[in-house]
């Protein structure tokens, strides 16, 4: 059984027991999170797709940890002006473990 959920402007295909990294959520470690934007569900009964979401379908998960990703560097440069700047960015994320998929 798998489901396609949407969170943080991205879509994820998840199974029960999966551990995924999603955009930062307002939840502490150990908290339960419910994703209600379920776009599709596949189970033993067949495949069900929403328009755009499935009414009443939820995916529950547990927050494992909050953190930041690897640092990426961005350089800005203007030729002939002796102007350059190096900027670093670390994207925050939330690591969640999928507990159950309910229709």
N, C-alpha and C positions, 0 to 999 in steps of 0.2 A: 504494500500500500504506500503510495506517495502522494504528495500534494505540492502545488505551486502557490507560494505565498508572495505578497508584496510588502516590503517594509523599507523605509528610507529611500524610496524612489527606485529600488532595484527589485528584481524578481529572483526567487530562490526555489529550486526543486529540492524538497526535503522528504526524508523517510523517518520513521520513529527511531530514536537513538542517535541520529546524526548530530554532529557538532559543527555549527557554522559561525562565521564572523559576519555580523551585520553592522550597519551604521549605528552610531552611539544612541542608546536608549536611556531614558531616565529611570533606571532601576539599579538597585544594589545587588551585590553578589548573593546568590541564594534565593532571590525573589522569583516568583512565578510570573511569566509574561504570556498573554494571549494574543495571537495574531488573528484578526477577524477578516482581513482582506485575503480570502482564499480564492484564487483564480480558477483552479482545477483540482480535481481529486480523482485518483485511480485506485480502485479497490477490487475485491473479488466479484462484486456486482457489476463492474464495468467502469468506464471512464465517464466523468461528469464534468462539464465545463460551464463556467458562469458567464453572465452577460452584464457587467464585466466581472462580478463576484458571485459566489454561491451563497445564497441566503442561509444563515444558521450554521454554516461550516466554520469551525475554529481549529487552530493549531496551538496547543499549549506547549510552553518551553520553560526551562529553568536557566537563569543567568549564571554562567560559570565564572566569568570575570569581565572587568572593564579594563581597557588598556589603550595604548597607542601603537600604530603601525611603525614600520621602518621609516627613517627619515629620507625624504627626497629633497634634492637641491634644485633650485631654479635660478638661472643666471639672467640678469637683464644687462644689456650692453647697447651703448650708443656710439657708433663709430665717429672718429675725429673729434670727440668731445671729452675724451679721457673720463668717461662716466661708465662705471660698471658696478653691479651690486649682486651679491650672492644671498639668496634667501632659502631657508630650510623650513620644511613643513612635515608634521607628523599627524596623520589622520586618526582621530579617535574611533574606537570600535567597541562593540560588545560581543563577547563570545557566549553563545547560547546552545543548550542541548535540547533537542526536540523530545518531548515526553509522549504526546499523543496527538492523533489526528481524529477529529470528531466531525460527523456530518450532521 
